[in-house]
């Protein structure tokens, strides 16, 4: 896949999601913040809008005990945007051992919790923590309201909370936030309106991606933005959440909840995972998606270009290769400005 990146103009980029998927993407995008050699496209302003519906693990405990927003996904994004080699970044990743009250807590989560108590403002705590880590971008919680995910399963059962939804192992009929009328941060909406490119995904469909789009006015703002809009397909299904889903069904599900958004590009990995990886993930009920699918069928109505490429990270876990994914994202913007992208 060959792209021409011949511009000196910096762009504004907004990445939307949560979990491992968003932090992986941000780790690649941060390398492109600031002017690049040879006139390549570069990022002038990088913003992340992050889901805050987590109710498990360290985040869930802090949420319950301190009535604060869950810090886990926010912390991961701050680390992804920081300099990986710094001691502070490693410190924020540190997780306490043992079975006592500190056991399982991340230092970064506790730091955010303490700073929230000191400042009285979670958003300010995120901003100050990002400064401490010298983060190369702005991080916005999707909302500052105390929201819970509520899913109605195919059998009619109503399940509340991200952890319970994932553990239900039952197809999801519908998803909503509780309360439904939660509001986004003005700064997040401003970043969306000023964006040259907006990415959605990768990440857990029902617990990382959709919660952001269900926040009032977010999907509408994305739909109305003049930005190039990119959907990044996941690599694998997620047991208990997207069992049996194709890449196309992921995209159609996003369109169902956010019909205002018309994606200009869909980025799909075309490299098969290793046999041993496939076997290991299959034992857990997860399978690779996107390899042999016709994503250009009638539902995209000829408005969406599909970009396929080798985007796999060569490691034990199936992950996107962050640097390559980031450059393909920027190439989508450049090609939208110059000429249509063709699938590779």
C-alpha positions as CSV (number, residue, x, y, z in Angstrom):
1,X,0.0,0.0,0.0
2,X,1.6,3.2,-1.2
3,X,0.5,6.7,-0.1
4,X,1.8,10.1,-1.0
5,X,2.3,12.4,2.0
6,X,3.4,15.6,0.5
7,X,2.2,18.5,2.7
8,X,3.7,20.7,5.4
9,X,0.4,21.6,7.0
10,X,-0.2,20.3,10.5
11,X,-3.6,18.8,11.2
12,X,-6.0,18.5,14.1
13,X,-6.8,14.9,14.9
14,X,-9.5,13.5,17.3
15,X,-9.4,9.8,18.3
16,X,-12.5,8.3,20.0
17,X,-12.6,5.0,21.9
18,X,-11.2,3.4,25.0
19,X,-9.4,0.4,26.3
20,X,-6.3,-1.2,24.7
21,X,-7.4,-0.2,21.2
22,X,-7.4,3.5,21.7
23,X,-4.1,3.6,23.7
24,X,-2.4,1.5,21.0
25,X,-3.5,4.0,18.3
26,X,-2.4,7.0,20.4
27,X,1.0,5.4,21.0
28,X,1.5,5.6,17.2
29,X,-0.1,9.0,16.6
30,X,2.1,10.7,19.2
31,X,5.2,9.9,17.1
32,X,3.6,12.1,14.4
33,X,3.0,15.1,16.6
34,X,5.2,18.0,15.4
35,X,6.7,18.6,12.0
36,X,7.9,15.5,10.2
37,X,10.8,15.2,7.8
38,X,10.4,15.2,4.0
39,X,7.2,17.2,4.2
40,X,5.1,14.3,5.6
41,X,1.7,15.0,7.1
42,X,2.0,15.8,10.8
43,X,-0.3,16.3,13.7
44,X,-0.6,19.8,15.1
45,X,-3.2,19.0,17.8
46,X,-4.0,15.5,19.0
47,X,-7.1,14.9,21.2
48,X,-8.6,11.7,22.6
49,X,-12.2,11.3,23.8
50,X,-12.3,8.4,26.2
51,X,-15.1,6.3,27.6
52,X,-15.7,6.5,31.3
53,X,-18.1,3.6,31.9
54,X,-15.7,1.1,33.4
55,X,-16.8,-0.5,36.6
56,X,-14.3,-3.3,37.1
57,X,-10.9,-3.8,38.7
58,X,-9.0,-0.9,40.2
59,X,-11.2,1.7,38.4
60,X,-14.4,0.1,39.6
61,X,-13.2,0.1,43.2
62,X,-12.2,3.7,43.1
63,X,-15.4,4.7,41.4
64,X,-17.4,3.0,44.2
65,X,-15.3,4.1,47.1
66,X,-14.7,7.7,46.1
67,X,-17.6,8.4,43.8
68,X,-15.2,9.5,41.0
69,X,-15.1,8.7,37.3
70,X,-13.2,5.5,36.5
71,X,-9.6,6.5,35.8
72,X,-8.3,3.3,34.1
73,X,-8.8,4.1,30.4
74,X,-7.8,7.7,30.9
75,X,-4.6,6.6,32.6
76,X,-3.8,4.2,29.7
77,X,-4.2,7.0,27.2
78,X,-2.0,9.4,29.2
79,X,0.7,6.7,29.3
80,X,0.3,6.1,25.6
81,X,0.8,9.8,24.9
82,X,3.8,10.2,27.2
83,X,7.5,9.3,26.6
84,X,7.6,5.6,27.1
85,X,11.2,5.6,28.4
86,X,10.5,8.0,31.3
87,X,10.4,6.8,34.9
88,X,7.1,8.6,35.5
89,X,5.5,6.6,32.7
90,X,6.6,3.3,34.2
91,X,5.5,4.5,37.6
92,X,2.0,5.3,36.3
93,X,1.8,1.7,34.9
94,X,2.9,0.1,38.2
95,X,0.2,-2.1,39.8
96,X,0.5,-3.0,43.5
97,X,0.8,-6.6,44.4
98,X,-0.7,-8.6,47.3
99,X,-4.3,-9.1,48.6
100,X,-4.6,-6.1,50.9
101,X,-6.5,-2.9,50.2
102,X,-3.7,-1.7,47.8
103,X,-3.5,-5.0,45.9
104,X,-4.5,-4.6,42.3
105,X,-4.6,-0.9,42.3
106,X,-2.6,1.0,39.6
107,X,-0.4,3.8,40.9
108,X,-1.7,6.0,38.0
109,X,-5.2,5.4,39.1
110,X,-4.4,6.3,42.7
111,X,-2.5,9.4,41.5
112,X,-5.6,10.5,39.5
113,X,-7.8,9.8,42.4
114,X,-5.7,11.8,44.8
115,X,-5.3,14.7,42.4
116,X,-9.1,14.7,41.9
117,X,-9.6,15.0,45.6
118,X,-7.0,17.9,45.8
119,X,-8.4,19.9,42.9
120,X,-12.0,18.9,43.3
121,X,-12.2,18.4,39.5
122,X,-11.5,15.1,37.6
123,X,-11.0,16.9,34.3
124,X,-8.4,19.2,35.9
125,X,-6.7,16.2,37.5
126,X,-6.5,14.6,34.0
127,X,-5.0,17.8,32.6
128,X,-2.4,18.2,35.3
129,X,-1.5,14.5,35.2
130,X,-0.9,14.8,31.4
131,X,1.4,17.7,32.1
132,X,3.4,15.7,34.6
133,X,3.8,13.0,32.0
134,X,4.6,15.4,29.2
135,X,1.7,14.0,27.2
136,X,1.6,14.9,23.5
137,X,-2.1,15.4,23.4
138,X,-5.3,16.4,25.1
139,X,-7.5,13.8,26.8
140,X,-11.2,14.4,27.4
141,X,-13.5,12.0,29.3
142,X,-16.5,11.4,27.1
143,X,-18.7,12.9,29.9
144,X,-18.2,13.9,33.5
145,X,-21.6,12.4,34.5
146,X,-21.6,9.2,36.5
147,X,-22.8,6.9,33.7
148,X,-23.5,3.2,33.7
149,X,-23.9,1.0,30.7
150,X,-27.3,-0.9,30.4
151,X,-27.7,-3.7,27.9
152,X,-30.8,-5.6,27.0
153,X,-29.8,-9.1,25.9
154,X,-31.5,-11.1,23.2
155,X,-33.3,-13.2,25.8
156,X,-34.9,-10.0,27.3
157,X,-32.6,-9.9,30.3
158,X,-31.4,-6.4,31.3
159,X,-27.8,-6.2,32.5
160,X,-26.2,-3.2,34.1
161,X,-22.5,-2.4,34.2
162,X,-19.7,-3.0,31.8
163,X,-18.3,-5.9,33.7
164,X,-21.6,-7.7,33.8
165,X,-22.3,-7.0,30.2
166,X,-19.0,-8.6,29.1
167,X,-19.5,-11.5,31.4
168,X,-23.1,-12.2,30.3
169,X,-22.0,-14.2,27.2
170,X,-25.3,-13.4,25.5
171,X,-26.0,-11.5,22.3
172,X,-26.8,-7.8,23.0
173,X,-30.1,-6.5,21.6
174,X,-29.7,-2.9,22.6
175,X,-27.4,-0.6,24.6
176,X,-28.0,2.6,26.5
177,X,-26.4,4.9,29.0
178,X,-27.9,5.5,32.4
179,X,-28.7,8.4,32.8
180,X,-29.4,8.8,29.1
181,X,-29.1,12.6,29.1
182,X,-25.4,12.8,30.0
183,X,-23.5,15.7,28.5
184,X,-20.1,15.9,26.8
185,X,-17.3,18.3,27.8
186,X,-17.4,21.6,25.8
187,X,-13.7,21.1,25.1
188,X,-14.4,17.7,23.5
189,X,-17.1,19.2,21.2
190,X,-14.8,22.1,20.3
191,X,-12.0,19.6,19.4
192,X,-14.5,17.6,17.2
193,X,-15.6,20.7,15.4
194,X,-12.0,21.8,14.7
195,X,-10.8,18.4,13.6
196,X,-9.4,17.6,10.2
197,X,-9.7,13.9,10.9
198,X,-11.7,11.9,13.4
199,X,-11.1,8.2,14.1
200,X,-13.5,5.8,15.8
201,X,-12.0,2.6,17.1
202,X,-10.4,0.2,17.5
203,X,-11.7,-1.1,20.8
204,X,-14.4,-3.1,22.4
205,X,-17.6,-2.3,20.4
206,X,-20.2,-2.1,23.2
207,X,-18.0,-1.1,26.1
208,X,-15.3,1.2,24.6
209,X,-16.7,2.6,21.3
210,X,-20.4,3.0,21.6
211,X,-20.5,4.6,25.1
212,X,-18.7,7.6,23.6
213,X,-21.3,7.9,20.8
214,X,-24.2,7.6,23.1
215,X,-23.3,10.7,25.0
216,X,-25.7,13.5,24.0
217,X,-24.5,15.6,21.0
218,X,-21.3,13.7,20.4
219,X,-22.5,11.7,17.3
220,X,-24.3,14.7,16.0
221,X,-21.1,16.8,16.3
222,X,-19.1,14.2,14.5
223,X,-21.6,13.9,11.8
224,X,-21.7,17.7,11.2
225,X,-17.9,18.1,11.4
226,X,-16.0,18.8,8.2
227,X,-13.3,16.3,9.2
228,X,-12.4,13.1,7.3
229,X,-14.0,10.3,9.3
230,X,-12.3,7.0,9.7
231,X,-13.5,3.8,11.3
232,X,-10.8,1.4,12.4
233,X,-11.9,-2.2,12.4
234,X,-11.0,-4.5,15.3
235,X,-8.7,-7.5,14.7
236,X,-10.6,-10.1,16.7
237,X,-14.1,-10.7,18.1
238,X,-14.5,-10.2,21.8
239,X,-16.0,-13.1,23.8
240,X,-19.2,-12.2,25.6
241,X,-19.6,-9.0,23.6
242,X,-19.2,-9.5,19.8
243,X,-19.4,-13.3,19.4
244,X,-19.9,-14.1,15.7
245,X,-19.5,-10.5,14.6
246,X,-17.8,-9.7,11.3
247,X,-16.0,-6.4,10.7
248,X,-19.0,-5.4,8.6
249,X,-21.3,-6.1,11.6
250,X,-19.1,-3.9,13.8
251,X,-19.5,-1.1,11.3
252,X,-23.2,-1.6,10.9
253,X,-23.7,-1.6,14.7
254,X,-21.9,1.8,15.0
255,X,-24.2,3.1,12.2
256,X,-27.2,1.8,14.0
257,X,-26.4,3.9,17.1
258,X,-24.9,6.8,15.4
259,X,-26.6,7.2,12.0
260,X,-25.4,10.8,11.8
261,X,-21.8,9.6,11.1
262,X,-20.9,8.7,7.5
263,X,-17.4,7.3,7.4
264,X,-15.1,8.2,4.6
265,X,-12.7,5.4,5.2
266,X,-12.7,2.0,7.0
267,X,-9.2,0.6,7.9
268,X,-9.0,-3.2,7.9
269,X,-6.1,-5.5,8.7
270,X,-5.5,-8.1,5.9
271,X,-2.8,-10.2,7.5
272,X,-3.9,-13.5,9.2
273,X,-2.8,-14.1,12.7
274,X,-0.3,-16.9,13.4
275,X,-1.8,-20.4,13.8
276,X,-0.7,-20.6,17.4
277,X,-2.4,-17.3,18.1
278,X,-5.5,-18.3,16.4
279,X,-5.7,-21.5,18.4
280,X,-5.1,-19.7,21.7
281,X,-7.7,-17.1,21.0
282,X,-10.2,-19.6,19.7
283,X,-9.9,-21.5,23.1
284,X,-11.2,-18.3,24.7
285,X,-13.9,-17.9,22.0
286,X,-12.3,-15.1,20.0
287,X,-11.8,-15.2,16.2
288,X,-10.1,-13.0,13.6
289,X,-12.4,-10.7,11.5
290,X,-12.1,-8.8,8.3
291,X,-9.9,-11.0,6.2
292,X,-12.3,-12.1,3.5
293,X,-15.2,-9.7,3.9
294,X,-16.8,-7.6,1.2
295,X,-17.1,-4.3,3.2
296,X,-18.0,-2.5,0.0
297,X,-21.5,-4.0,-0.3
298,X,-24.6,-1.9,-0.5
299,X,-24.8,-0.7,3.1
300,X,-21.9,1.6,2.7
301,X,-23.6,3.0,-0.5
302,X,-20.4,3.7,-2.3
303,X,-19.5,6.5,0.1
304,X,-16.8,4.7,2.0
305,X,-13.4,3.6,0.8
306,X,-11.8,0.5,2.3
307,X,-8.1,0.5,3.2
308,X,-6.6,-2.9,3.7
309,X,-3.0,-3.5,4.9
310,X,-0.7,-5.5,7.2
311,X,-1.4,-3.8,10.5
312,X,-0.5,-6.7,12.9
313,X,2.0,-6.2,15.7
314,X,4.4,-9.1,15.9
315,X,4.0,-10.2,19.5
316,X,2.3,-12.8,21.7
317,X,-1.0,-10.9,21.9
318,X,-3.0,-9.9,18.8
319,X,-2.6,-6.1,18.6
320,X,-2.4,-3.4,16.0
321,X,1.1,-2.2,15.1
322,X,0.7,1.3,16.4
323,X,3.2,3.1,14.2
324,X,1.9,1.6,10.9
325,X,-1.8,2.1,11.9
326,X,-1.1,5.8,12.7
327,X,0.5,6.4,9.3
328,X,-2.4,4.8,7.5
329,X,-4.8,7.1,9.4
330,X,-2.9,10.2,8.4
331,X,-2.6,8.9,4.8
332,X,-6.4,8.7,4.7
333,X,-6.6,12.4,5.5
334,X,-4.0,13.2,2.9
335,X,-5.6,11.1,0.2
336,X,-9.0,12.6,1.0
337,X,-7.4,16.0,0.2
338,X,-5.6,14.9,-2.9
339,X,-7.3,11.9,-4.5
340,X,-9.4,8.8,-3.5
341,X,-7.7,6.0,-1.7
342,X,-7.8,2.6,-3.4
343,X,-7.8,-0.7,-1.4
344,X,-4.4,-2.4,-1.3
